[in-house]
């Protein structure tokens, strides 16, 4: 650690006009692109900022832990609870991390935190979207979930989605995150507005959301094909934390997904006629089309056009329901 005397000496040497050895060394130690600052000063400043963030992160985690009751996370209170909220070991267990490691995190120790662990902590501590963003910012990490703002979604694209109604339409990325959608799509398979932003992923919804699952007529076939498309897309993202987090979640939460994933099937994207049993208007027969928004299989606009007159009329009714319910 740099002492105050050392920092003073460095500043004095750097400011000196002497051509002696001490003056030359002071000028050589200046950090590139930072006029008047030495490399040692820059390192010291970065160290202080990192230390402040760690302490802020520790305080934030501790505050959220102490303000969650055991009942909120499905744990019994017990008779001898002295902690005003959850215990550290309970948070560690629910987040699948070591107790010692989590304790170090609350003690502001200088340890590395992966996005997978941050995601688990955010879920355990029941953070809302703003709190989750704050957590990742304090940890110096980028939130890989669709809850974070996506630059692909421009006002013009949102207007296009709206103009397509009564056709259901949304924008997805290649790992099935739903980045934006119009009102009709929001009522097609479930009440999507009620789903937390971090859960708005078609793979998660088709394997865990009962309302979504009950709306799909050929459920088993749909899961199998989606898993095969997901595997094909993931080949280009094997080291991406967001993809690995999603795969781990799917395998952990759905036995059905685990079974189809082990088949190692791979398929490409293609238009397909799909059948839905909508809770508001009944059976819909729709043609699914992907409209790619850029080169490669990145973000795409997904649209559903009616395959027959009856479905067209029912889509208009569904749109009216969506408008009425806001």
N, C-alpha and C positions, 0 to 999 in steps of 0.2 A: 504494500500500500504506500502511496506517495505521501510523505510528510509535508506539513505546511512550509517548513524551511526549504525542502527540496524544490517545491513548486515555486517558491519565491526566488530561489537561486536560478532556476531555469528561466523564469520571466526576465530576471535582471540580465542574464547572459544573452537571451534572445534580443533584448532591447539595446544592448550595448553596441557601440560603434567600434569596439576594439577589433583589431585584425589578429589578435592572439588566438591561441588554440581554444581557449574557453569560449570566446565569441563565435568562432567558426562552428564549434560543436553545437552551440545554441541554435544557430541558423539552420544547420542540417537536420535538427530534430523537429523542425516545423512540419505540421501535418499538411499533406497536399490539399489544396483547395480551401484551407482555413487560414486566412491571413492573420498573422500575429499569434496564432495558437500553436503550441507545441504538440507533438504526438502524445506526450505524457499527459498533458492537460486534456486532450480529446478523450483519451482512454479513461481518465479520471471522471470526466463528465458523463461518459457513457455508463461507467460503473455506478455512479450515483443515480442516474435515471433508472437503470435496471433495478437497483436496490429499492428505489421508491415504488416502482411497479410491483415488485414482489411483495412488499409490505401492504400495498393497497389490495393486491389479490388475496393475500392472507386474511386481511380484515373483512373483505367482501364475502369470502367463503365462510368465515366464522360467523358473521352476522346472519347470513342466509341459513346456515345450519341451526343456529340457536333460535330462529324464528319459524322453524318447521316442527310440527308436532309429530309424534310417532304415528298417530292415527291417520295423518295426511298421507303417509307413505305405506300404510298397511301394516304397521308394527304395533305390538301390544305395548302399553305404557309401563306396566309393571308397578311394583310398590315402592321400590327404592331408587327411583329416578331423581337425581339431584341436578342433572343438566337441564337448563331451560330450553329444551328443544331436543334435537337429535344428538347422539354421541358421535364422536369421530369414527369409532369403529363401525357404527351403523352406516354412516355415509360411505365409508370405504367398502363395506360389504355390498351395499346396494349398487355401488359404481364399479364393482369388480376390480378394485385396486387394493394394494397392500395398506394395512393400517399405519405402519411406520412411514411409508411413503406419503400418505395423505397427511399425517401429522407434520412431517417436514414441510409440506406445502403450506399448512396453516402457520408454521413457524417462519415462513418467508425464507426457507433455505434456498440456495442457488441450485435448483434441479431443473431438468428438462421436462416439459409437459407436452405430450402429444395431443393432436386434435381429437383422437379417439377418446382419450381420457377426459378432455374438456367437454366433449359431447356427452359422455356418461355422467359427469358431474352436473352439467346443465339439466339433464333429465331428472337425476336424483333430487336435486334441490328445487325442481319445479320452476325454473327460471322462465320468465316471459321473454318475448323477442328482444326487447331492449336490454334486459338483464343479461341475456345470453350474449348479445353483441358486446356488452361491457366486459364480460368474463373473458372473451377471446381477445379483446383489445388489451386488457391488463396482462394477459399471458403472452402478448406479442405474436398471436397466431391469427390465421385467416379462417373464418368459419366456412366450411365447405358445403353446408346444407343450403337448400333453396330458400331458407328463411332470410339469408343475406341478399342484398340488392344485386340484381343481375343486370349488367349494362346492355344486354341484348334486348331487354324489354323497353322499347322507346314509346313515347306517347303516340306515335303514328301506328305502331303495332297494336297498342291497346284500342285505338280507334277502329282499326281493321277488324279486330275480334268482335267489337260491338256491332259493326256494320254487317257482319256475317249472320247475325241473328235473324230468324229463329234457328239457324243451324248451330248445333253445339260446336265449339272450337276452343282450343287451348294451345299454349306453347309449352313444349317439353324439351328437355335436353336428352342426350343419348342414354342417360341412366334413369330415365322415366320421372325425374323431378318435374312437377307441374309448376311452371314459373309464372303463368298468367292464364286466365280463362274468362270467357264471357258468362253471362247470367244463365243461359240455357245449359251450358256444360256444367255449371255449378249445381244443377238439379238433375242431371242425367243419371248418375249412378249413386249419388248420396248427396246430402246437404254439405257441399264441400266447404262452405264458409265456416262451418262448425269444426272442421278438422284443423288442428294446429299446423302452422306453416311448415314445421320441420317434418310432419307426417304426410305432406301432400306429395306423395310419390306413388306412382301407379303400381309398382311391385309391392310396396308396403301395404297399400290399400287392398289389392286383390288377394293378399295372403292373410290379412289380419282384420280388416274392417268388414263386419258382417253385413252392413247395409250395402256396401259396394259389391261384395261377393254375391249377395242375393239378387242383384240387378243383372248379373251376367248369365245368360242362358247356358252357354257351353263353357262352364267355369273351368273344368279340368283341362280342356284343350287350350283355353286362353292362358292359363298359368304355364302350361308346358311351352307354348310358343313364345310367350314373353320372356321366360327364363332362357330359352335358346337365343333370342335376340339380345338379351342382356349379356350372355356369355360372349357372343360375337363382338359386341361393342366393347366389352371390358378388356379384350385382348390388347387394345391400344392404350389402356389405362391401368395396367397391373400394379404400378407403383403409386398410384394416386390415392391419398388417404381417404378421400370422400367415397371412392368406389369400394375400397376395402372395408370402410365403416358400414356401408350399406349392405355389402355381402354378408358381413358378420352378423348384422342385425337380422337379415332375412333368414339366415341359417339358424339363428338362435330362437327366433319367434315362430317359425313355421315349419312343422314336420313335412308338410306337403311340398314346400319349396325345396327342402333338403333332398327329398326323394327325386324330384325332377332335375335338380342340379347335378346329381350324381350320374345322370344319363349322358352328360357331356354333349348334348345336342346343340347344333348351331344352325340358325337360319338368318336370312337377310330380311330387310324391310320390304313390305309389299302392301298394296291396297287389298282390302278384305271386307266382305260383307259380315256385319256383326249383328247379333240379336240381343236386345236388352228388355228386361221386364221392369219398366219404370214405375215407381210407387204412385205417381200422380196420373199418368195417362195410359199405362198398360204396355203391351208389346210394341217394340220399335224395331224395324229392320233398317239398318243404316250402313252406308258404304264409308269405310274408314280410308282417309287419304292423308299422307304425310307430304307437307310442302316445306322443303328444306330452306332455311334462312341464310345459309352460307355454304362455302365449300366443305366437302366432307360431311360426315354424319354427326353434325353438332346439333344446335338448337333447331327445332322444326315446329311448324304450325300443324296441328292435328285437327282435321275437320271431319264431320259426320254428316253426309248428305242422305236424305231419305231415299230408300230403294223402291218405294211404292207410294201411291196416293194416300193410303191410310196413314202411313208413317209421316208423310208431309203434314197432314192435318193434325196429327197428334203432337208433332214438334211445335206447331203453332200454339197449341194448347199449353204445352210445357213452357214455352217462352212466356205466355201470359201468366202462368203460375209463378215463374221466376221473377217477373216484373212486380207482381202483386206482393210477393214475399220479400222483395228487396234484395 
